[in-house]
Amino acid sequence: MGDWVQQFKSQFGDAVCTDDVVRCAHSDQDIVPVCVCIPESEAQAAAMICFAEAHKIPVVPCGSGVSEGSCAPPPSEFLALSTKRLNKLIHHEPGDMVATVQAGMPFHQFSDSIATKGQWLPVDAPPEATIGGIVAQNTHGPRSLGYGTLRDMILGMTVINGDGVIRKCGGKVVKNVTGYALDKLYIGSFGTLGLISEVTFKLRPLPVDGIFYDVFFATTNESISAMHAIAAKNLPLEILQVFKYSRSDPRFFLRVAATGTPAELARIIEDLRQSVPENEFSTSSKTDVEERRSNGASVADISWTNGIFAYRGRQSLPFLNGATLHIGYVSSKLDSALKIVERYIDGYRSIGMTEAVIDIDPLSEVEAARIASEFEKLGVNFAFENIVGVNIPNRWGTPRPEWAIMKQIKAALDPQGIMNPGRFVV
Amino acid sequence: MNASAPLENKLPAALLAALQNAVGAPNVLSGRDETLVYDCDGMTLHKSLPGAVVFVKNAAEISAVVKACVAANYPFIARGTGTGLSGGAMALNNAVVIELARMNRILEINAADRYAVVEPGVINLNLTKACAGHALHFAPDPSSQGACTIGGNVAENSGGPHTLKYGVTINHIIGVEAVLPSGEIVTLGGPAPQSPGYDLTGLFVGSEGTFGIATKIWCRLTPNPEAVKTLLAVFPTVDAASRGVTGIIGAGIVPAALELIDKHIIHAVENWLHLGFPLDAGAVLLIELDGLRDGLDALAERVMAVCTEHGCISVRVAKDNAERLLLWKARKQAFGAIGRICPSFYIQDGVIPRTKLPAMLAKIDVLGQKYSLTVCNVFHAGDGNLHPIILYDEKNPKQVEDALACNSEIMRAVVEMGGALSGEHGIGLEKLEFMPLVYNEDDLEGMRRVRDVFDPKRLSNPGKAVPSRCCWEVKGHEPPSLAFGVRKAHG
């Protein structure tokens, strides 16, 4: 450990912590940071990044730590930069359906705050995750069918780049072509370009009435056919996704969710029944949002459990026991893609990203290489996550020509390469 | 230099030969007479004669043209049909214009995955027409959608009335093949989601041709709504109508479109097209609701109740598609109608938070009176996307000066209310000088760093989108890029 820690402590005082318990709590994939910095303002965070840049110390931005393992392990010596104290709701104007929030606010707090005015951010994200973490990882799930991804919900952002300079992009209005859309660049950049400090979102009215339509199938093929039949109806659905019932139960479970007025929902149920007749295992029910809210549940928690974990109940945080594989494909390749990872598959969708859980513990390097190679041949995008302790040379596949541009963008906004180095495609 | 003198073509002979070699001599226009028609886009206030206009038919030809320009250290710019309203397709400094209108093929329509692949010169509306059999459409619908190209929509991140519900161009583009300013051809994103790395597609959209030229575009297609209901709500004043807008949004209703048309436009349109719009109205709201047939009537009732609460005098509901198209005709022909009554007009594109609409429209009214200019309003009210139209006479230097001053004050008011300079037209050349009102030098310098990644020599549509430097005073100065190679058209 260099002398920089003492200098750092003398410059930033209590905002720098070297306590073992705190450091261990901020470890990432079993690598412990040299110190944990918890700035109390954007300006202080910027000063810390300036210091780190001058001393070429790797900086790992961190929120609540729920998604540890989502990118490659950090370097052996690094500084954890926590957004814990940057956790304020800056602005919420219900009449504009726009809110600006600091990165460190947990998603459930943000969700509950805007829910008091009847609005929400329709993202499937762990309730404990921070806003900054959700944006840095471009978190989304099955509800993206109805609402799109964060790219469709973010209006502006403030970021402290790797050179320690605070820069904003976008704005606080719902339509904006003023300057480059750098906010799009930061969504899903895994903190490699800077620390996201503030985000402005376009919100939606909180739905009050909704339905689930759930059907169980014995085979993959049956579930795929059902999913396509429903997709062809062009109904305004929020979720259309197949999940494996559980790791020990091979049945597949198709969940459809929609919101709307009673008349709309009655019509949707009718159409669903026509496309995929109910069988002995199917159910349709009203969503329980209002009931659970009145019992004190967080909007984020309800959304999360009704979406991703509907079929298992709220167990634990996702995928802690196995590596996760995110796959992006066009539907014509769905059958072939599923065959490659058939025995691991956990869930998939007709339109948009699928997710598979690989629950071999540990995932072997040989198997990972096979999957990667076959996906590349098929033209399927993929990303391995949570592969702690397994050496996979490139979890995003073979480098592509456009990665050269990404490297240059990283060099432009993080000249010393201190932000999350070596953890993403660049 | 004499600002009003016609510019001469200054293209080096060697570059002209290289361009002719790249695409064939018949596909290169040069010389004043041939290129004059390309001296501006829909923003006619500033003009510059292109060094040459090159008609290309594929990415390889574009690459060759770009490489020839780079070798000669000469600027170049892509152009579709030139309908842009911010000077984005104006050939500053006699740039070489790469004309994409001939690259107009729809390459693929994939209904199962709801996307299409198009060349950049495809007319926006033609894609929607081509998808009709699949009950899908391309959602961004600028007023110029019958003429503008999808390549231009990508460059400017265009919007349209229905972007209120469906989002702007960036929300509907999933991949781009582009010729970079180096001449290299790359593919960013594509039909399958989860492309690894940064979202370069998202970054590329709206970069106004400064990051390269799109040669193939993957467009997301949107299912057609099962039913549509179009309402015309009549209000006594602009203020009441704008309060109606904030009331509808505030009630958590997101219509497919929510447009405000003021009395000046109503009169201009009525006198021309005789559509039966109420001449005694202060303003009308054109409200379109769509979705499942079931529930649409209930939603319309809610909207009408909000309108009534805010002083709405009457509501006309289109009884069939013919009447719906008639109501939309008034909106879509507004600019044409204004053209009939006034020799010149200047359209703005600022966006404000929707709750600020009543205050902003009052401010615009005051500014019009201050400069003794008529300022009309026809705009995407639901998005807060203003389009004040300042009427002036280009032959009256005082009015030109006043129109520019009025524009400047409106821009400042937009920014003071927490808004943005442009919602869908782009910064182009027109709003460049106002950028420092919105972003500080650090913000702009960050944008320039990213631009230099794509175009270190700054030859791809130079002088647009982001100011190349900011150390100049905003008020009372020309943007630095105007000092050379441009004349004021009506100055």
Interface residues (C-beta under 8 A of the other chain):
Chain A: E93 P94 G95 D96 M97 V98 G118 Q119 N138 G148 R151 D152 N161 V165 I166 R167 K168 C169 G171 K172 V173 V174 K175 N176 V177 T178 G179 Y180 A181 L182 K184 L185 I187 G188 S189 L193 R204 P205 L206 H228 A231 N234 L235 P236 G260 T261 A263 E264 A266 R267 I268 H326 I327 G328 Y329 V330 S331 S332 K333 I351 G352 M353 G379 V380 N381 F382 A383 W396 G397 R400 P401 E402 W403 I405 M406 Q408 I409 A412 L413 F424 V425 V426
Chain B: N110 A112 D113 R114 A135 E156 N157 G159 T163 G167 V168 I170 N171 L180 E184 V186 T187 L188 P191 A192 P193 Q194 S195 P196 G197 Y198 D199 L200 G202 L203 V205 G206 S207 P223 N224 E226 T246 I249 G250 G252 I253 V254 G291 L292 R293 D294 G295 A298 L299 V351 I352 P353 R354 T355 H380 D383 G384 N385 G418 G419 A420 L421 S422 G423 E424 H425 G426 I427 K431 M435 V438 Y439 D442 D443 L444 E445 G446 M447 R449 V450 R451 D452 V453 F454 A465 V466
